[in-house]
Amino acid sequence: MSANRTQDSDDDDRSLLESAYGGVQPLPQTARERPHRVAPDTTPRQTELDQQAVLRESLEGDPEAHEESAEGLSYRVAGLSDSDFRKLRRGAFTLQASIDLHGLNREQARVALHAFLAHALDRGYRCVKIIHGKGLRSTAAGPVIKPAVARWLTRRKDVLGYASAKPQEGGSGATVVLLRKTR
């Protein structure tokens, strides 16, 4: 294509555009303001819900129901014999099932734990392991799942006791639970 022909084509396009829009006038400026846009809230809602639930449970729960010591978590009902509790803390009971709660939020962990325990009881299991983690990547408020698991377990009538697992079984990042015998 020659340069002359391109120039003619551009002139034709310009004249066609002017004939189509030649009588258009810009709208007069008004005093209207553009609406102010508010940035969306970036607060993680599930974190806030988890913190509220932890606070609510801490106010409802019995602070003496379980204890955490240098050896980790431990709890026992009044009817559990000293020898059975020692066996539980030593890891002498055979583990029959386990569940890993890593990666779950507080509510998901609660639902999964209760379903797991119901399944274990249906199967007649006596000793199970719950892997909850140590909460090392938690915020300054501390771990969420580990203390919640302890509270949930102490409220169940089918739990005779629990203790932190032996180091080779997960240490303080896991809890071994002794369940009542099913009839």
C-alpha positions as CSV (number, residue, x, y, z in Angstrom):
1,M,0.0,0.0,0.0
2,S,1.2,3.4,-0.8
3,A,1.5,6.2,1.7
4,N,-0.9,8.3,-0.4
5,R,-3.6,5.7,-0.2
6,T,-3.3,5.4,3.6
7,Q,-3.6,9.1,3.9
8,D,-6.8,9.0,1.9
9,S,-8.2,6.2,4.0
10,D,-7.5,8.2,7.2
11,D,-9.2,11.3,5.8
12,D,-12.2,9.2,4.8
13,D,-12.5,7.8,8.3
14,R,-12.1,11.2,9.9
15,S,-14.8,12.8,7.7
16,L,-17.1,9.8,8.3
17,L,-16.6,10.1,12.1
18,E,-17.3,13.9,12.0
19,S,-20.4,13.4,10.0
20,A,-21.7,10.8,12.5
21,Y,-20.7,12.7,15.7
22,G,-20.3,16.2,14.5
23,G,-23.3,17.7,16.3
24,V,-22.5,16.0,19.7
25,Q,-21.9,18.4,22.6
26,P,-20.4,17.5,26.0
27,L,-22.9,17.4,28.9
28,P,-22.7,20.4,31.2
29,Q,-20.8,19.8,34.5
30,T,-22.9,19.3,37.5
31,A,-22.2,19.8,41.2
32,R,-22.9,16.1,41.8
33,E,-20.2,14.2,43.7
34,R,-19.1,10.8,43.0
35,P,-20.2,8.3,45.7
36,H,-17.5,7.6,48.3
37,R,-16.5,4.0,48.1
38,V,-15.6,2.3,51.4
39,A,-13.0,-0.4,51.2
40,P,-14.3,-3.9,52.2
41,D,-13.5,-5.1,55.7
42,T,-10.4,-7.3,55.6
43,T,-10.9,-8.8,59.1
44,P,-10.9,-12.6,58.8
45,R,-14.4,-13.5,60.1
46,Q,-13.7,-17.1,61.0
47,T,-10.8,-16.0,63.2
48,E,-13.1,-13.6,65.0
49,L,-15.8,-16.3,65.4
50,D,-13.2,-18.8,66.7
51,Q,-12.0,-16.2,69.3
52,Q,-15.5,-15.5,70.4
53,A,-16.3,-19.2,70.8
54,V,-13.1,-19.8,72.8
55,L,-14.0,-16.9,75.1
56,R,-17.6,-18.2,75.5
57,E,-16.3,-21.7,76.3
58,S,-13.8,-20.4,78.8
59,L,-16.5,-18.6,80.6
60,E,-18.8,-21.7,80.6
61,G,-16.3,-24.4,81.3
62,D,-14.8,-25.7,84.5
63,P,-11.2,-24.4,84.7
64,E,-10.2,-27.2,87.1
65,A,-11.6,-30.0,84.8
66,H,-8.3,-30.6,83.1
67,E,-4.7,-29.6,83.7
68,E,-1.7,-28.9,81.6
69,S,1.6,-29.5,83.1
70,A,5.2,-30.0,81.9
71,E,4.1,-33.5,80.9
72,G,1.2,-32.1,78.8
73,L,-2.6,-32.5,79.2
74,S,-4.2,-34.9,81.6
75,Y,-7.7,-35.6,82.9
76,R,-9.5,-38.4,84.6
77,V,-13.0,-39.0,86.0
78,A,-13.4,-39.8,89.6
79,G,-14.1,-43.5,88.8
80,L,-10.9,-44.2,86.9
81,S,-8.5,-46.3,88.9
82,D,-5.0,-45.0,89.6
83,S,-3.5,-48.0,87.8
84,D,-5.5,-47.4,84.7
85,F,-4.7,-43.7,84.7
86,R,-0.9,-44.5,85.1
87,K,-1.2,-47.0,82.2
88,L,-2.9,-44.3,80.1
89,R,-0.2,-41.8,80.8
90,R,2.6,-44.3,80.2
91,G,1.0,-45.3,76.8
92,A,0.4,-48.9,77.9
93,F,-3.1,-49.1,76.2
94,T,-3.2,-50.2,72.6
95,L,-4.3,-47.4,70.3
96,Q,-7.2,-48.6,68.1
97,A,-7.8,-45.4,66.0
98,S,-6.6,-41.9,65.5
99,I,-7.7,-38.6,64.0
100,D,-5.6,-35.7,62.8
101,L,-7.2,-32.3,63.2
102,H,-4.4,-30.3,61.6
103,G,-5.6,-27.7,59.1
104,L,-9.2,-27.6,60.5
105,N,-10.7,-24.5,62.0
106,R,-12.2,-24.7,65.5
107,E,-15.8,-25.6,64.4
108,Q,-14.6,-28.2,61.8
109,A,-12.4,-29.8,64.4
110,R,-15.3,-30.0,66.9
111,V,-17.5,-31.7,64.3
112,A,-14.8,-34.1,63.2
113,L,-13.8,-35.0,66.8
114,H,-17.4,-35.8,67.9
115,A,-18.0,-37.9,64.7
116,F,-14.7,-39.7,65.3
117,L,-15.6,-40.5,68.9
118,A,-19.1,-41.7,68.0
119,H,-17.5,-44.0,65.4
120,A,-14.9,-45.3,67.9
121,L,-17.6,-46.0,70.5
122,D,-19.8,-47.8,67.9
123,R,-16.8,-50.0,67.1
124,G,-16.2,-50.7,70.8
125,Y,-12.7,-49.0,70.9
126,R,-11.3,-48.3,74.3
127,C,-8.2,-46.2,73.4
128,V,-7.9,-43.6,70.6
129,K,-5.5,-40.8,69.7
130,I,-6.4,-37.3,68.7
131,I,-3.7,-35.3,66.9
132,H,-4.3,-31.6,67.5
133,G,-0.9,-30.1,67.1
134,K,0.9,-27.9,69.6
135,G,-0.4,-24.6,68.3
136,L,3.1,-23.3,67.5
137,R,1.9,-21.2,64.5
138,S,-1.0,-19.7,66.5
139,T,-1.3,-16.0,67.2
140,A,-0.2,-14.4,70.4
141,A,-3.5,-15.5,72.0
142,G,-2.1,-19.0,71.9
143,P,-3.3,-22.3,70.5
144,V,-7.0,-22.7,69.7
145,I,-7.6,-26.4,68.9
146,K,-5.5,-28.0,71.7
147,P,-7.3,-26.4,74.6
148,A,-10.7,-26.7,72.8
149,V,-10.1,-30.5,72.5
150,A,-9.4,-30.7,76.2
151,R,-12.6,-28.9,77.0
152,W,-14.7,-31.0,74.6
153,L,-13.3,-34.2,76.0
154,T,-14.0,-33.3,79.7
155,R,-17.6,-32.6,78.8
156,R,-18.2,-36.1,77.4
157,K,-19.6,-38.8,79.6
158,D,-18.0,-41.5,77.5
159,V,-14.4,-40.2,78.2
160,L,-12.8,-41.8,81.3
161,G,-9.6,-39.8,81.0
162,Y,-6.9,-38.5,78.7
163,A,-3.2,-37.7,78.7
164,S,-0.7,-36.3,76.3
165,A,0.8,-38.9,74.0
166,K,4.3,-40.3,74.5
167,P,7.0,-38.5,72.4
168,Q,7.1,-41.2,69.8
169,E,3.2,-41.0,69.4
170,G,3.1,-37.2,69.0
171,G,4.0,-35.8,72.4
172,S,2.1,-32.8,73.5
173,G,0.8,-32.4,70.0
174,A,-1.5,-35.4,70.5
175,T,-3.8,-36.7,73.2
176,V,-4.5,-40.3,74.0
177,V,-8.1,-40.9,75.2
178,L,-9.5,-43.8,77.3
179,L,-13.2,-44.4,76.5
180,R,-15.8,-46.2,78.6
181,K,-16.5,-49.8,77.7
182,T,-19.7,-50.1,75.6
183,R,-22.3,-52.5,76.8
